[in-house]
Amino acid sequence: MDPVIVVGAGPVGLALSLALAAQGVPSVVLDEGPGNDEPRPARTVVLREDTADLVERLGCESLHEEGLRWAGWRSVRRKQLVRAVPLGDAQGPVPLPSPVHLPQHALTQGLRAAASTQHLITMVPFSRIDTLEQDPHGVTVHTREPGSTWWRGSYLVGCDGARSTVRKLLDIRFPGRTAVERHAVAALRAELPWPDEAVLHRAPPWRTGGAEVTARPLPDGVWRLDWLLPPRGELVTPDALVARIRDTLAGWCGETPAYELLDTGVYTLHHRLALRWRSKRAFLAGDAAHLLGALGTQGLDEGLRDAENLAWKLAQAWHHGASELLLDSYQAERRAAVASRLRAADQSLPILRGGPGLRTLVPGSGRGHDTLLADGHLGCGPLGAPPSYAQSPLSPQRAGAHTAVGTPPGAPVADARVTAPDGKTVRLRDRLGQGHLLVILVAPGTGVWDRRHWLTAGVMPRLVEAVDALPVKAELLVTESYPGATAHTVLLVRPDGHLVAAFSGVRSAELFAAADAARGGAVDAADDDTGRAPASSDRTADVN
């Protein structure tokens, strides 16, 4: 079969190509640029726990080398500390997961370096497409000069940003709101009073503080500072930005400390959502499909989730064929998740920015402004929590054998310790993204047994037989415990880590039905032209 064509070599496009390679699918990445990235210290990204794990699993070493996990979160209003939250392994009742903060160019370089080691990934610089054609067996695109070439792919994914050429060639509308928020930003090296902690300061008492300023730490004493600007007006000159920096540092430290200014900028946030994310064999992902980012929400986080969701479905289609239901489920799941995030942000903005009256429409707004803002920045609640696909078209019908555990169906599974087939104990998340389902048996006490014994004891022989009979490949794992699960509970998990169903004991028929639903059902003759075309050359012809 032809490779998958990925248009765009930003973090989302690179992550998608790496996720496809991990599942044995070749890809061609058409990069409009020269294949390197200009360092911009003021342009950074915050990765939540699940997306940071994904990036690490894909082999991006810059996560550790140039990223920093926050030790805590502070919320301040005027001169008063409102909230201090420990993160990660810090002391506290139940510390929240710690986000990872790193420059976007470092993330891109790390993903690009990982892609360079993969023989299934072909990187092509200076390749801007200008033509896109589809037929029942694949996609053909043309890249213009200097490397004028026709390319043939089994599928195509547009990861080419907010001004996506793919989206325009597919004639997909991109409605939404322009200029939702404006921020001035500076990256600087300085010693601030809260090492490794992020700070949100609302209504700071100094003259140039504005409505809100945020400080996010990076390695080596570097900080990114963001000032919320009025929606209109207020031209941010270099002198005005330096005054903001000096006043802010003095307000936090008592006097302006020595600092080294590394980078500055002004950016505007937009909220937009493409009407369609799939057109036959072509898909949209990342900023090409959605724009968000107000109130601490992270558009790149959602783009990486797009890549993880789509990769295993394209891998299924590439290797075995896929039903229309499976391919359509990408839009059904991911567009609904991002739309929910956008609604939460748009409903919260009038409240948090001082406008009137949507308080009764926002679930949880009674918890206060601080909690709503923290949700977006820390990855909690409707503004930031990982998505659940409870209404997915891939959800199995509820059966009497289904049982409730601490994870609702459709939600991301907890990262339990599991025993793999080779006898090693690993994190559950380490087994994700390999293109097959996971079947997990909750069996307390197995950790102290010799593996040779528990593989042939109790319910294991029946479970092994049930897993071998599934309509798609699945890996059998064992865990000592799982939140909310009793002994002999069996969990069925998708390749992207979302729970399909949980069963009380070994229920072969129900397990088969759930696995069949998760793959979108059997591929019939009408669906089979979605993926099973004869192999052909990646590069078809040069046009000169």
VENNORDA-V89932 format. One record per pair of residues at least 24 apart in sequence whose C-alpha atoms are under 8 Angstrom apart, sorted by the first residue. I is the first residue (numbers start at 1). GAP is how many residues later the second one is. D is the distance in Angstrom with one decimal. If there is no record, write none. Layout:
i=<I/I>
gap=<GAP/GAP>
d=<D/D>
//
This chain:
i=<1/1/1/1/1/1/1/2/2/2/2/2/2/2/2/2/2/3/3/3/3/3/3/3/4/4/4/4/4/4/5/5/5/5/5/5/5/5/6/6/6/6/6/7/7/7/7/7/7/7/8/8/8/8/8/9/9/10/10/10/11/11/11/11/11/12/12/12/12/12/12/12/13/13/13/14/14/14/14/15/15/15/15/15/16/16/16/16/17/17/18/18/18/18/18/19/19/19/19/19/19/20/20/20/20/21/21/21/22/22/22/22/23/23/23/23/23/24/24/25/25/25/25/26/26/27/27/27/28/28/28/28/28/29/29/29/29/30/30/30/30/30/30/31/31/31/31/31/31/32/32/32/32/33/33/33/34/34/35/35/35/36/37/37/37/38/39/39/40/40/40/40/41/41/41/41/42/42/42/42/42/42/42/42/42/43/43/43/44/44/44/44/44/44/45/45/45/45/45/45/46/46/46/46/46/46/47/47/47/47/47/47/48/48/48/48/48/48/48/49/49/49/49/50/51/51/51/52/52/53/54/55/57/58/58/59/59/59/60/60/60/60/60/61/62/62/62/62/63/63/63/63/66/66/66/66/66/67/67/67/67/67/67/68/68/68/68/68/68/68/69/69/69/69/69/70/70/70/70/70/70/70/70/71/71/71/72/72/72/72/73/73/73/73/74/74/74/74/75/75/75/75/75/76/76/76/76/77/77/77/77/78/78/78/78/78/79/79/82/98/99/101/101/101/102/129/129/130/130/131/132/132/132/134/134/136/136/137/137/137/137/137/138/138/138/139/139/148/148/148/149/149/149/149/149/150/150/150/150/150/151/151/151/151/152/152/152/152/153/154/154/154/154/155/155/156/156/156/157/157/157/157/158/158/158/158/158/159/159/159/159/159/160/160/161/161/161/162/162/162/162/162/163/164/166/167/167/170/172/172/172/173/173/173/174/174/174/174/174/175/175/175/175/176/176/176/176/177/177/177/178/178/178/178/179/179/179/179/180/180/180/180/180/180/181/181/181/181/181/181/181/181/182/182/182/182/182/182/182/182/183/183/183/183/183/183/183/184/184/184/184/184/184/184/184/184/184/185/185/185/185/185/185/185/185/186/186/186/186/186/186/186/186/187/187/187/187/187/187/187/187/188/188/188/188/188/188/188/188/189/189/189/189/189/189/189/189/190/190/190/190/190/190/190/191/191/191/192/192/192/193/193/205/206/206/206/207/208/208/208/208/209/209/209/236/269/269/271/273/273/276/277/277/277/278/278/281/290/292/294/295/295/295/295/295/296/296/296/296/297/297/297/297/297/298/302/306/308/308/309/309/312/312/312/312/312/315/316/317/317/317/318/318/320/320/321/321/321/321/321/321/321/322/322/322/322/322/322/322/322/323/323/323/323/323/323/323/323/324/324/324/325/325/325/325/326/326/326/326/329/329/329/332/332/333/333/333/337/337/337/340/341/341/341/344/344/345/348/386/387/387/388/388/389/393/394/394/394/394/395/395/395/395/396/396/396/396/396/396/397/399/401/401/401/401/402/402/402/402/403/403/403/403/404/404/404/405/405/405/405/406/406/406/406/407/407/407/408/409/409/409/409/409/410/410/410/411/411/412/412/412/413/413/413/413/414/414/416/416/416/417/417/418/418/418/418/419/419/419/420/420/420/421/421/423/429/432/432/432/433/433/434/435/436/436/436/436/436/436/437/437/437/437/437/437/437/437/437/438/438/438/438/438/438/438/438/438/439/439/439/439/439/439/439/439/439/440/440/440/440/440/440/440/440/441/441/441/441/441/441/441/441/442/442/442/442/442/442/442/442/442/442/442/443/443/443/443/443/443/443/444/444/444/444/445/446/446/447/459/459/462/463/463/466/466/466/466/469/470/470/470/470/471/471/471/472/472/472/494>
gap=<153/317/531/532/533/534/535/136/150/151/152/531/532/533/534/535/536/24/25/149/150/151/152/535/24/149/150/151/152/153/24/25/147/148/149/150/151/152/24/150/151/152/153/24/149/150/151/152/153/159/24/150/151/152/153/150/151/98/149/150/96/97/100/289/293/147/273/274/288/291/292/295/146/147/294/94/97/98/101/40/43/96/289/292/288/291/292/295/98/104/40/96/97/100/103/39/288/289/292/293/414/291/292/294/295/97/99/100/36/411/412/413/289/292/410/411/412/96/291/95/290/293/294/94/95/93/94/95/93/94/95/96/510/92/93/94/95/93/94/95/96/97/98/92/93/94/95/96/97/93/94/95/96/92/93/94/91/92/89/90/91/73/68/71/72/67/66/67/63/64/65/223/62/146/221/222/61/143/144/145/182/220/221/222/223/60/61/62/57/58/59/60/61/180/56/57/58/59/253/255/53/54/55/56/252/255/52/53/54/251/253/254/49/50/51/52/253/330/331/48/49/50/51/336/250/253/254/47/48/376/254/56/373/53/56/51/52/55/47/50/51/53/54/49/44/45/47/48/37/39/44/47/36/37/40/152/153/33/34/35/36/151/152/32/33/34/128/149/150/151/29/30/31/32/127/28/29/30/31/126/127/128/147/27/125/126/26/124/125/126/124/125/126/127/123/124/125/126/124/125/126/127/295/123/124/125/126/124/125/126/127/123/124/125/126/127/125/126/288/280/279/115/116/117/116/36/37/35/39/38/34/37/38/146/147/393/394/392/393/394/395/396/143/393/395/142/143/394/395/396/390/391/392/393/394/389/390/391/392/393/387/388/389/390/385/386/387/388/385/127/164/377/379/126/127/125/126/127/125/126/127/128/124/125/126/127/130/125/126/127/128/129/127/128/125/126/127/125/126/127/128/129/125/124/118/117/121/109/102/103/104/101/102/103/98/99/100/101/115/97/98/99/100/94/95/96/97/93/94/95/91/92/93/94/52/89/90/91/51/88/89/90/91/114/47/48/49/50/87/88/89/113/46/47/48/49/84/85/86/87/43/44/45/46/83/84/85/42/43/44/45/52/57/80/81/82/83/39/40/41/42/79/80/81/82/38/39/40/75/76/77/78/79/35/36/37/38/74/75/76/77/34/35/36/71/72/73/74/75/31/32/33/34/70/71/72/73/31/32/33/67/68/69/70/30/66/68/57/60/61/59/60/46/41/42/45/40/35/36/39/40/35/38/39/30/24/25/71/62/66/55/53/54/58/50/53/249/48/50/51/50/54/78/81/82/77/78/80/81/79/80/82/86/87/86/36/28/125/188/25/187/121/122/123/183/184/120/119/213/214/215/213/214/211/212/202/206/207/208/209/210/211/197/198/200/201/205/206/208/209/197/198/199/200/201/204/205/207/196/203/206/68/69/195/196/68/193/194/195/63/64/65/60/61/56/58/59/50/51/52/42/41/42/43/38/39/38/24/26/24/25/24/110/109/127/123/124/125/126/105/119/122/123/104/105/117/118/121/122/117/111/102/103/106/109/99/100/101/102/98/99/100/101/80/81/98/78/79/80/97/76/77/78/79/76/77/92/91/89/90/91/92/93/88/89/90/87/88/85/86/87/80/84/85/86/68/69/63/65/66/62/63/59/60/61/62/58/59/60/56/57/58/55/56/28/68/63/64/65/62/63/61/60/36/37/38/39/58/59/35/36/37/38/55/56/57/58/78/36/37/38/39/53/54/55/56/57/28/35/36/37/38/51/52/53/54/36/37/38/39/50/51/52/53/35/36/37/38/47/48/49/50/36/37/38/39/40/43/44/45/46/47/48/35/36/37/38/44/45/46/35/36/37/43/35/33/34/33/29/47/44/43/45/40/42/45/46/43/41/42/45/46/41/44/45/43/44/47/24>
d=<6.8/7.4/7.0/5.8/5.4/3.7/6.5/7.9/6.7/4.9/5.0/7.7/7.7/5.4/5.8/7.1/6.5/4.7/6.5/7.8/5.1/5.8/7.5/6.9/6.3/5.2/5.5/4.9/5.7/7.7/6.1/7.4/7.8/5.5/7.6/6.2/4.6/6.4/6.2/5.8/5.0/6.3/6.8/6.6/7.4/6.2/5.0/5.5/5.8/7.7/6.8/6.8/4.9/4.4/7.5/7.5/7.5/6.2/7.5/7.6/6.9/5.2/6.9/8.0/7.7/6.4/7.5/6.1/7.5/5.8/5.5/6.4/5.3/7.8/7.7/7.8/6.1/6.6/7.1/7.3/7.2/6.8/6.9/6.6/7.9/4.8/6.9/6.3/7.6/6.7/6.2/7.7/6.2/7.9/7.6/6.7/7.6/6.8/6.0/7.9/6.8/5.5/7.3/7.8/6.5/7.2/5.8/7.0/7.9/7.1/6.1/8.0/7.4/6.3/7.2/5.3/5.3/7.6/7.5/6.9/6.2/7.1/8.0/4.4/5.8/6.4/5.1/6.4/6.0/4.7/6.1/7.3/7.9/7.2/6.1/5.0/6.0/6.5/5.1/6.4/7.7/5.4/7.2/7.2/5.8/4.7/5.9/5.4/7.0/6.1/4.7/4.7/4.8/5.8/5.1/7.4/5.1/5.7/8.0/5.5/7.9/7.5/6.0/7.5/7.1/6.8/5.7/7.8/7.2/7.8/6.7/6.9/5.8/6.0/6.8/6.0/7.4/6.6/5.7/4.8/6.3/7.8/5.5/6.0/7.1/5.9/6.0/7.8/7.0/5.6/4.0/4.8/7.9/7.9/5.8/5.7/6.1/5.6/7.7/7.3/6.3/5.6/4.6/6.8/7.0/7.7/5.5/5.1/6.5/7.9/7.9/6.1/7.8/7.4/4.8/6.7/7.0/7.6/6.4/6.2/6.8/6.0/7.7/7.7/6.3/6.6/7.0/7.8/6.8/7.5/7.9/7.9/7.0/7.7/7.4/8.0/7.2/5.6/7.4/4.8/5.1/7.6/6.0/5.8/6.2/6.2/7.7/5.1/7.7/7.3/6.9/7.7/6.0/7.6/6.8/7.9/6.6/6.1/5.4/4.3/7.5/6.6/6.5/5.4/5.3/6.5/7.7/7.3/5.5/5.7/5.7/5.6/4.5/6.4/7.6/5.6/6.2/6.8/7.6/5.3/5.4/6.7/7.3/6.9/5.5/5.4/7.8/7.2/4.6/6.4/5.6/4.9/5.9/8.0/7.2/6.2/4.7/6.3/5.9/4.9/6.0/7.8/7.2/7.5/6.2/4.6/6.1/5.7/4.7/5.9/6.7/7.3/6.3/5.2/4.7/5.5/7.1/7.0/7.8/7.9/7.0/7.7/7.4/6.4/6.5/7.4/8.0/7.6/8.0/7.3/7.8/6.6/7.9/7.8/7.2/6.0/6.9/6.0/6.6/6.7/7.2/5.5/6.8/7.8/7.6/6.9/7.7/6.2/5.6/7.0/7.5/7.7/6.0/4.7/5.7/6.7/5.8/5.6/6.6/7.5/6.4/5.3/5.9/7.6/7.6/6.0/6.8/6.8/7.3/7.5/7.8/6.7/7.6/5.1/5.9/6.4/4.7/6.3/5.7/4.6/5.6/6.9/7.5/6.1/4.7/6.1/6.7/6.3/5.3/5.9/7.1/5.9/7.4/5.9/6.9/4.6/4.6/4.9/4.9/7.8/7.7/7.2/6.9/5.3/7.8/7.1/6.8/7.2/6.8/6.6/6.4/5.9/5.8/7.8/6.2/5.7/4.3/6.3/7.8/5.5/6.0/6.6/7.5/7.7/5.5/4.0/6.3/5.9/5.1/6.1/7.4/4.8/6.6/8.0/7.2/5.7/5.5/5.2/7.5/7.3/5.5/5.3/6.8/7.2/7.4/7.4/7.9/6.2/5.8/5.2/7.3/6.5/6.2/5.3/6.9/6.2/7.3/5.9/4.4/6.2/6.2/5.4/4.7/5.3/5.7/5.5/6.5/5.7/5.2/6.7/6.9/7.5/7.7/7.7/6.0/4.4/6.6/7.0/5.5/4.5/6.4/5.6/5.2/6.0/7.8/5.8/5.3/6.7/7.4/7.5/5.7/4.3/6.5/6.9/5.6/4.5/6.4/6.4/5.4/5.1/6.3/5.5/5.5/6.7/6.6/5.4/4.4/5.1/7.0/7.8/5.4/4.2/6.2/5.5/5.0/6.6/7.3/6.0/6.5/7.3/7.3/6.5/4.7/6.7/6.5/7.5/7.8/7.9/7.5/6.8/7.4/6.8/7.9/6.8/7.5/6.7/7.8/7.4/5.5/6.8/7.8/6.7/7.5/6.6/7.8/6.3/6.6/7.1/8.0/7.3/7.3/8.0/5.5/7.5/7.2/6.6/7.4/7.5/6.8/6.8/6.9/7.7/6.0/5.7/7.2/7.0/7.9/4.5/4.4/4.8/6.2/7.8/6.4/6.1/8.0/7.3/6.5/7.5/6.2/7.7/6.2/7.1/7.9/5.5/6.5/7.3/6.7/7.2/7.2/5.5/8.0/5.6/7.1/7.9/7.8/6.5/7.9/5.9/8.0/6.6/5.1/6.2/7.8/7.5/7.7/5.7/6.8/6.9/6.7/7.0/5.9/6.6/6.7/5.0/7.3/5.3/7.3/7.7/7.8/6.1/7.7/7.2/7.8/5.4/7.7/7.2/6.3/4.5/7.9/6.9/6.2/7.0/6.8/7.5/6.0/7.9/5.9/5.9/7.5/7.8/7.6/6.3/5.6/7.5/6.1/6.0/6.4/7.8/7.4/6.8/7.6/6.7/7.7/7.8/7.8/5.3/4.8/7.0/5.7/6.5/7.6/6.3/6.4/7.3/7.7/7.1/5.1/5.3/7.1/7.8/7.4/5.6/6.0/7.0/7.1/6.7/5.6/4.5/6.4/7.9/5.5/5.2/5.8/7.5/7.5/6.7/6.6/4.4/5.0/7.1/7.8/4.9/4.4/7.0/7.5/7.8/7.3/7.4/7.6/5.2/5.6/5.6/7.9/5.5/5.1/6.0/5.2/5.8/5.5/4.2/6.1/7.7/5.9/5.7/5.9/7.7/7.6/7.2/7.6/6.5/6.2/7.7/6.2/5.4/4.5/7.5/5.7/5.1/6.2/7.5/5.3/7.1/7.1/6.7/6.6/7.2/5.3/6.0/6.2/5.2/5.8/6.6/5.7/7.4/5.4/5.2/7.0/7.3/5.5/7.6/6.5/4.4/6.3/7.1/5.8/5.0/5.3/7.8/5.3/4.9/6.1/7.2/7.9/5.8/5.0/6.5/7.1/7.5/6.6/6.0/4.8/6.1/6.8/5.6/4.8/6.4/5.9/4.7/5.4/6.9/5.5/5.0/6.6/7.9/7.7/6.4/4.8/6.2/6.1/6.0/4.7/6.5/6.1/5.1/5.8/5.6/6.7/7.3/7.2/5.5/5.2/5.3/6.4/6.7/6.1/5.2/6.9/5.5/5.7/7.9/7.3/4.4/6.1/6.4/6.3/7.9/6.5/6.8/7.8/7.1/7.1/6.0/7.7/7.9/5.2/7.7/7.8/7.6/7.8/5.4/6.8/7.8/7.0/7.0/6.3/7.2/7.6/7.6/7.3>
//
